Amino acid sequence: MGGVLVLGVGSLIAGGLGGFAERAGWLVFGGAAAMGAVGCADDLLKFRRPNAKGIGCLPKLFVALGIGGLIGLALADPALGV
């Protein structure tokens, strides 16, 4: 659950320094929020399941690769103007 604190502080810093004025700033924030959601889901599964294993390593890796790929595609698209 520490990711919520990190995301909150990062949002305050990025907002204060004008990071959300650029589209790339929103993409980075979206990626961090998506990975935070994966971490939150992992924590919830650890608290609710009796074996306390959460989400496995490979599903988390594939989700992270997918999120990174989507951000890469969004940054590489010249129509976005990033």
C-alpha positions in Angstrom: 0.0 0.0 0.0 3.0 2.2 0.0 2.5 2.8 -3.7 -0.5 5.0 -2.9 1.8 7.4 -0.9 4.4 7.4 -3.7 1.8 8.1 -6.4 0.3 10.9 -4.3 3.6 12.6 -3.6 4.7 12.2 -7.2 1.4 13.7 -8.4 1.9 16.7 -6.1 5.4 17.2 -7.3 4.6 16.8 -10.9 1.6 19.2 -10.6 3.6 21.8 -8.8 6.4 21.7 -11.3 4.2 21.8 -14.4 4.7 18.2 -15.4 1.0 17.8 -16.3 1.2 20.5 -18.9 2.9 18.0 -21.3 1.3 14.9 -22.7 4.3 12.9 -21.7 3.7 13.8 -18.1 0.2 12.4 -18.3 1.5 9.2 -19.9 4.1 8.7 -17.1 1.4 9.4 -14.5 -0.9 6.9 -16.2 1.8 4.2 -16.3 2.6 4.8 -12.6 -1.1 4.7 -11.7 -1.6 1.5 -13.7 1.3 -0.2 -12.0 0.0 1.1 -8.7 -3.4 -0.6 -9.5 -1.5 -3.9 -10.1 0.3 -3.5 -6.8 -3.0 -2.7 -5.0 -4.7 -5.8 -6.5 -1.7 -7.9 -5.5 -2.0 -6.6 -1.9 -5.7 -7.2 -1.8 -5.2 -10.8 -2.9 -2.5 -11.3 -0.3 -4.9 -10.1 2.4 -7.9 -12.2 1.2 -6.3 -15.5 0.3 -5.3 -18.0 2.9 -2.0 -18.8 1.2 -1.0 -15.1 0.9 0.8 -15.4 -2.4 -0.9 -12.6 -4.3 -0.4 -12.2 -8.0 2.4 -14.3 -9.5 5.6 -12.9 -11.0 4.9 -13.7 -14.7 1.4 -12.0 -14.8 2.9 -8.9 -13.1 5.7 -8.9 -15.6 3.4 -9.2 -18.6 1.2 -6.4 -17.3 4.2 -4.2 -16.8 5.5 -5.0 -20.3 2.0 -4.3 -21.8 1.8 -0.9 -20.0 5.3 0.0 -21.1 4.5 -1.0 -24.7 1.3 1.1 -24.7 3.3 4.1 -23.4 6.0 3.5 -26.0 3.4 3.4 -28.8 1.8 6.5 -27.5 5.1 8.4 -27.4 6.2 7.1 -30.8 2.9 8.2 -32.5 3.7 11.5 -34.3 0.0 12.5 -34.2 0.3 12.9 -30.4 2.8 15.7 -30.8 5.0 14.5 -28.0 
